[in-house]
């Protein structure tokens, strides 16, 4: 039942299809940490292995399509997938392979169109953008930040009209809903406005801006947290609210690791009583 913590002996199963971050702050590692913290058993299909730390991406190796497909088929053959999160997919071939894998998957899909890392390193090949159309058609929710939304749609979502125009671009490609994240909009402002748009309704989540430089992994964390809450049975708006709350907690008390700007902290509250809002 939504709002009720799952039995840890029989947790819902969520799958992340994304790439590995050797530094541990983003990618597959962030996804699985967030899913675990939110009471979901997380599995993974690794698309690429990146050589990465808090300072940037030093290299990337994309796995062959047959390896990506084999991972997915192994998971789908054994587990009842309750939600899917899509992250860094790197190349057009990988995007097309994942879209084909998901063709018969009935689980809700949260699509984070990862294009550029927090460090500024590009994570998606230029020719892969058009291939995403097949994935947008499978998306229960797309979660672009403002820069990704602009790169995809040509519209920077910094006003209600612009948000509507950007959302329509995703709807035209078959997405059920889009969460236009507001962290990159008006970065000097006092608030962050995240906007969830469906074809029939718009919901805004307004929160005080957290003065954080350690934001590595925040996008991965939010999308995987939303997927986790969908796997637990939340409706979309509640899943987004819980995902935002958890991500804000990881930003407010970042992990002081590495020599770069640092990372969001998936261990926030461990040992001192922090639990997700179950209301």
C-alpha positions as CSV (number, residue, x, y, z in Angstrom):
1,X,0.0,0.0,0.0
2,X,1.4,3.5,-0.9
3,X,3.0,5.2,2.1
4,X,3.6,1.9,3.9
5,X,7.2,0.7,4.2
6,X,7.6,-2.6,2.3
7,X,8.5,-5.8,4.1
8,X,12.3,-6.1,3.8
9,X,12.0,-9.8,3.2
10,X,9.8,-9.2,0.1
11,X,10.8,-5.8,-1.2
12,X,9.6,-4.6,-4.6
13,X,12.3,-4.9,-7.4
14,X,13.4,-1.9,-9.4
15,X,15.9,-2.0,-12.3
16,X,18.4,0.7,-13.3
17,X,19.7,0.7,-16.8
18,X,22.5,3.1,-16.8
19,X,26.3,3.4,-16.6
20,X,28.8,2.8,-13.8
21,X,30.5,5.7,-11.9
22,X,33.8,4.4,-10.5
23,X,33.8,7.2,-8.0
24,X,30.5,6.0,-6.6
25,X,28.6,9.3,-6.5
26,X,26.4,9.0,-9.6
27,X,25.3,6.5,-12.2
28,X,24.5,2.9,-11.3
29,X,26.0,3.3,-7.8
30,X,23.9,6.3,-6.9
31,X,20.8,4.6,-8.3
32,X,21.3,1.4,-6.2
33,X,22.1,3.4,-3.0
34,X,18.9,5.5,-3.4
35,X,16.8,2.5,-4.2
36,X,18.1,0.7,-1.1
37,X,17.5,3.7,1.2
38,X,13.9,3.9,0.0
39,X,13.2,0.2,0.7
40,X,13.5,-1.2,-2.8
41,X,15.6,-4.1,-4.0
42,X,17.6,-2.7,-6.9
43,X,19.1,-4.5,-9.9
44,X,21.1,-3.2,-12.7
45,X,21.9,-3.4,-16.4
46,X,25.3,-1.7,-17.0
47,X,25.5,0.1,-20.3
48,X,29.0,1.6,-19.9
49,X,31.8,1.7,-17.5
50,X,33.2,5.2,-16.8
51,X,36.5,6.1,-15.2
52,X,35.2,8.9,-13.1
53,X,35.7,10.7,-9.8
54,X,34.5,13.9,-8.1
55,X,36.7,16.0,-10.5
56,X,35.4,14.6,-13.8
57,X,35.1,11.8,-16.3
58,X,38.5,10.5,-17.5
59,X,37.2,7.7,-19.8
60,X,34.3,5.6,-20.8
61,X,33.8,2.1,-22.3
62,X,30.4,1.2,-23.7
63,X,29.5,-2.5,-23.5
64,X,28.5,-4.3,-26.7
65,X,24.8,-4.4,-27.4
66,X,24.6,-8.2,-26.9
67,X,26.0,-7.8,-23.4
68,X,23.4,-5.1,-22.5
69,X,20.7,-7.3,-23.9
70,X,21.9,-10.4,-22.0
71,X,21.9,-8.5,-18.7
72,X,18.3,-7.3,-19.3
73,X,17.1,-10.7,-20.3
74,X,18.7,-12.4,-17.3
75,X,16.9,-9.9,-15.0
76,X,13.6,-10.0,-16.8
77,X,13.6,-13.8,-16.7
78,X,13.9,-14.1,-13.0
79,X,12.5,-10.9,-11.3
80,X,9.1,-9.2,-11.2
81,X,10.3,-5.7,-12.3
82,X,8.1,-3.1,-10.6
83,X,9.9,0.0,-12.0
84,X,12.7,0.9,-14.4
85,X,15.1,3.9,-14.2
86,X,17.1,4.8,-17.3
87,X,20.2,6.9,-17.0
88,X,23.4,7.4,-19.0
89,X,23.0,5.3,-22.2
90,X,26.0,6.9,-24.1
91,X,25.4,5.9,-27.7
92,X,22.7,5.5,-30.3
93,X,23.2,1.8,-30.5
94,X,22.8,1.4,-26.7
95,X,19.7,3.6,-26.7
96,X,18.2,1.5,-29.5
97,X,19.1,-1.8,-27.7
98,X,17.5,-0.6,-24.5
99,X,14.4,0.6,-26.3
100,X,14.1,-2.9,-27.9
101,X,14.5,-4.6,-24.5
102,X,11.7,-2.5,-23.0
103,X,9.3,-3.2,-25.8
104,X,7.4,-5.8,-23.8
105,X,8.1,-4.4,-20.3
106,X,4.9,-3.2,-18.5
107,X,6.7,-1.5,-15.6
108,X,6.7,2.3,-15.2
109,X,9.8,3.8,-16.7
110,X,11.6,6.9,-15.4
111,X,13.8,8.3,-18.0
112,X,16.7,10.7,-17.0
113,X,18.1,11.9,-20.3
114,X,21.6,12.2,-19.1
115,X,23.6,14.3,-21.6
116,X,26.3,16.1,-19.6
117,X,27.9,15.3,-16.2
118,X,28.0,17.8,-13.3
119,X,31.6,18.3,-14.1
120,X,30.7,19.4,-17.7
121,X,31.9,16.3,-19.4
122,X,29.6,15.1,-22.2
123,X,28.0,11.7,-21.6
124,X,25.8,11.3,-24.7
125,X,27.0,11.0,-28.3
126,X,25.6,13.7,-30.6
127,X,24.0,11.1,-32.8
128,X,22.2,9.4,-29.9
129,X,19.8,12.2,-29.3
130,X,17.4,11.3,-32.1
131,X,17.5,7.7,-31.1
132,X,15.9,8.7,-27.8
133,X,12.5,9.1,-29.4
134,X,11.8,5.4,-29.0
135,X,12.5,5.7,-25.3
136,X,10.4,8.8,-24.7
137,X,7.5,6.8,-26.1
138,X,8.0,4.3,-23.3
139,X,8.6,6.9,-20.5
140,X,6.1,7.2,-17.7
141,X,8.2,10.2,-16.6
142,X,11.1,12.1,-18.2
143,X,13.3,14.1,-15.7
144,X,15.4,16.6,-17.7
145,X,17.1,19.5,-15.9
146,X,16.7,22.9,-17.6
147,X,19.9,22.6,-19.7
148,X,18.9,19.2,-21.0
149,X,15.4,20.4,-21.7
150,X,16.8,23.3,-23.7
151,X,19.2,21.0,-25.6
152,X,16.4,18.6,-26.5
153,X,13.5,21.0,-27.1
154,X,15.2,24.4,-27.9
155,X,13.2,25.9,-25.0
156,X,14.8,26.9,-21.7
157,X,12.0,26.3,-19.2
158,X,12.2,29.4,-17.1
159,X,8.5,30.6,-17.3
160,X,5.1,28.9,-17.3
161,X,4.8,29.4,-21.0
162,X,8.3,27.9,-21.7
163,X,7.6,25.0,-19.3
164,X,4.4,24.2,-21.2
165,X,6.2,24.4,-24.6
166,X,9.1,22.2,-23.4
167,X,6.6,19.7,-21.9
168,X,4.7,19.5,-25.2
169,X,7.9,18.4,-27.0
170,X,8.1,15.4,-24.7
171,X,4.4,14.6,-25.1
172,X,4.7,14.8,-28.9
173,X,7.3,12.0,-28.5
174,X,5.0,9.8,-26.4
175,X,6.1,10.6,-22.8
176,X,3.3,10.3,-20.3
177,X,4.7,13.1,-18.1
178,X,7.8,15.3,-17.6
179,X,9.4,16.7,-14.5
180,X,11.2,19.8,-15.5
181,X,13.8,20.3,-12.7
182,X,14.4,23.8,-11.6
183,X,17.9,23.6,-10.1
184,X,19.6,25.2,-13.1
185,X,16.9,28.0,-13.5
186,X,17.8,31.3,-11.8
187,X,20.7,29.8,-9.8
188,X,21.0,33.0,-7.7
189,X,17.4,32.8,-6.6
190,X,16.2,31.8,-3.2
191,X,13.9,29.0,-4.3
192,X,13.9,26.0,-6.6
193,X,10.7,25.2,-8.6
194,X,10.4,21.7,-10.0
195,X,7.4,21.3,-12.3
196,X,5.6,18.0,-13.0
197,X,3.6,18.3,-16.2
198,X,1.1,15.8,-17.6
199,X,-1.2,16.3,-20.5
200,X,-4.0,17.3,-18.1
201,X,-2.3,18.7,-15.0
202,X,0.7,20.8,-13.8
203,X,2.0,20.4,-10.3
204,X,4.8,22.6,-8.8
205,X,7.2,21.7,-6.0
206,X,8.6,24.9,-4.5
207,X,11.5,24.6,-2.0
208,X,14.2,26.8,-0.6
209,X,17.4,26.6,-2.6
210,X,20.1,24.6,-0.8
211,X,23.5,26.3,-1.1
212,X,25.3,23.3,-2.3
213,X,28.4,22.8,-4.5
214,X,28.5,19.0,-4.0
215,X,25.7,18.1,-6.4
216,X,27.4,15.2,-8.2
217,X,24.8,12.4,-8.5
218,X,21.8,14.6,-7.7
219,X,20.0,13.9,-11.0
220,X,20.6,10.2,-10.8
221,X,19.4,10.1,-7.2
222,X,16.2,11.9,-7.9
223,X,15.2,9.8,-10.9
224,X,16.0,6.5,-9.1
225,X,14.2,7.7,-6.0
226,X,11.1,8.4,-8.0
227,X,11.4,5.0,-9.7
228,X,11.7,3.4,-6.2
229,X,8.6,5.1,-5.0
230,X,6.7,4.0,-8.1
231,X,7.9,0.5,-7.4
232,X,6.4,0.8,-4.0
233,X,3.0,1.8,-5.4
234,X,3.0,5.6,-5.1
235,X,1.1,7.5,-7.7
236,X,3.2,9.7,-9.9
237,X,2.8,13.0,-7.9
238,X,3.6,11.3,-4.6
239,X,6.6,9.5,-6.1
240,X,8.0,12.8,-7.4
241,X,7.4,14.5,-4.0
242,X,9.2,11.7,-2.1
243,X,12.0,11.7,-4.7
244,X,12.5,15.5,-4.3
245,X,12.5,15.2,-0.5
246,X,15.1,12.5,-0.4
247,X,17.3,14.2,-3.0
248,X,17.2,17.5,-1.0
249,X,18.3,15.6,2.1
250,X,21.3,14.1,0.3
251,X,22.2,17.6,-0.9
252,X,21.8,19.3,2.4
253,X,24.4,17.0,4.1
254,X,26.8,16.2,1.2
255,X,29.5,13.5,1.4
256,X,33.0,15.0,2.0
257,X,34.8,12.6,-0.3
258,X,37.3,13.1,-3.0
259,X,39.3,16.2,-4.0
260,X,36.6,17.7,-6.2
261,X,33.4,19.4,-5.3
262,X,32.1,16.3,-3.5
263,X,28.9,14.2,-3.9
264,X,25.4,14.0,-2.6
265,X,25.2,11.8,0.5
266,X,23.1,8.7,0.3
267,X,24.0,7.9,3.9
268,X,22.3,11.0,5.2
269,X,20.5,10.2,8.4
270,X,21.9,6.7,8.8
271,X,22.4,6.1,12.5
272,X,20.6,9.3,13.6
273,X,17.0,8.4,12.9
274,X,16.4,10.0,9.4
275,X,13.6,8.2,7.5
276,X,11.6,9.2,4.4
277,X,8.4,11.0,5.0
278,X,5.8,8.2,4.8
279,X,2.8,10.5,4.9
